[in-house]
Amino acid sequence: MENLKREYEEVLLQINENNNAIEKLKENPEVKRFIALCEKNARLNGKKEKIYEEIRKEEYRNCHHIWVYPKNFFEGHSPMCVKCGLDLDILNNGGEYLLSPEQKAMRNFLKETKELVYYCGLDPVIAFDTDMAKEIYKSIIEENPDISDEEAAKMLEEVIENIEQNKTGVLCLQKTKESNG
């Protein structure tokens, strides 16, 4: 126990020495300038994050959402808009300090709008891997830049339906081969 107390006192002494050295350095004009620039950057970064969040919220607000439900929707997961990336599951995430600026903007937007977001946009009954659905939607838009949201949603449903049917067809074919094996 005495060793721990002695070690603790030594650490406190080192911290005090470091703080004294820092205070002396602050008297140097170049160090003062450095500190002022660091403080200015911290304020600018805070302002940048707030502006970014407002930009994303405006994008979410103006999006005619195309919702896709994750495969594990019935296990408590929520839908995601493949158009703007708005993911209702963000409300179920833990601590806010772990969220990226994108996720913070999404979470704050959803907290502000509450249930109103559910009534905006299209709600096709699609249960699929949401990341893959986003990529499919992106491809549809790249290949058809003038397509309407309704047409894009319909095409997305058709592509996903074809993928699901092909998966089922391949599995049936494999089972048939195995049983005839």
N, C-alpha and C positions, 0 to 999 in steps of 0.2 A: 504494500500500500504506500509506503514511504517513497519507493522508487517512482510510482505513478504520480504522486504529488510533486516530487522534484522535477520530473519530466514536464508536468503541466506548468509549473512555474517557469521553466526554461523556455517553453513555447510562448508563454505570455510575455516574457522579456524580449524574445526575438520579434514578436509582433509589435511591441512598443518601439523597439529600435527601428524597425521598418517604417512605422508611422512617422517617427521623427525625421528619418531620411527623406520620406516623401514630402513632408512639410517644407524641408529645406529646398528640395528640388522645385517646389511650386514657386519659389522666389525667382527662379531663372525665367527670363522673358520667353525663351523658346519653349520651355515646358508649359508656361502659362498659355501660350498660343496653342500648343498641342492639346491641352486640356479643354480650352474653349472650343476648338474644332471638334473634339470628341463629343462634347456636350451638344454642339450644334447638329452634328450627325445623328445623335440619338433622337433629338427633336424632329429632324427631317425624316428619319426612318419611321417614327410614330405617325407623322403626318402622311407619309407614303402608304402605310398600311391602312389608315383610315380611308384614304382616297380609293385605294384598290378595293377595299370592302364595299364602298358605295358603288363603284363601277360594277362589281359582280352582282350586288343586290339589284341594280337597275337591269342587268341582263336577265336575272331570274324573274324579275317583275314583268319584263316585256316578252318573255318566252311564251310561246304557245306550246306548252309541255306535251311531250309524247312519252307516256309512262310505260315502263317495262317492269314487271314484277320478277324478282329473283326466284330461282328454282326453289329456294328454301323459304318462300314467302310465308308458308303456313307455320314455320318455326319462329315467327315473330319478326321477320325481316320486312322492310318496307320497299315500295317501288322507287324507281329512279328515272329521271327524265334523260332520255338518250340524246336529246337535242342540246341541252345546256349543262347537263351533268348534275343537276339538283338531285341530291340523294336524301330521301327522308330518313334513312337510317342514321344520319349524323346526329339526330336528336337522342339516339340510344348510346352514343359514345360517351366514354368517361370524361376525365378532366379536360377542361378547355385548354390548359397549358400544353397539352400534347397535340393540339390540332395545328395543321398548317394554316397559312393565311386564307387559302381557298376554303378550307373546311370551317374556319371561324366565320367567314362571310356567309357561308351556306347556313350554318347553325343560327347565326344572328338573324338572318333573313327569315328563316322558318319560325323562330321564336316570335318575331314581330308580326308575321302574317297569319300565324296560327293555322286554322283549318281552311282559310281562303285559298291556299295554294292547291288544295285537292280539287277545286272546282274550275281550275284554269287548264285549258288544253284538252288533249285527246286522251282517252283511256282505253286503248285497245287491250284486249285480254291476252296479254303475252306473258308467259312465264318462261324465262330463259336466263342464261348467264348475262348479267347486265353489262359487263365489260365487252363481251363479244357483240352484244346488241348495239352498243355505242359504236363499235368499229363498223358493223354492218350499216348502221344509219349514216355514218360518215362517208362510207363508200357510195351509198345511194345518192347522197347530196353532191358528192364530187362528180358522179357520172350524170346527174340530172340537176344542175344548179337552179333551174327555174321551176322545180317541182313544188307543189303546195304541201303544206303540212299533212293534210288529209291523205294525199297521194303517197307521200313518203311513209306515213304510218301504215298504209295498206301494203305498200311494197315490203316494208319491214316485216309485217305479219306473214306475208307470203314466203319471204326468204326463210324466216325462222321455221315456219310450218314445213317447208321443203327439207330443211336441215333435220328437223325432228323426224320426219317420215323416212328420210334416208338412214338415220341412225337406227330406227326401228327395223327398216328393211334389211340393213346389214346384219343386225343382231338376229333376225329371223333366219336369214340365209346361213349365218354361222351355226345356229342351233340345228338347222336342217342338215347341214353337212356333217356336224358332229354325230347326230343320231343315225345318219346313213353310213357314217364312217367306217 
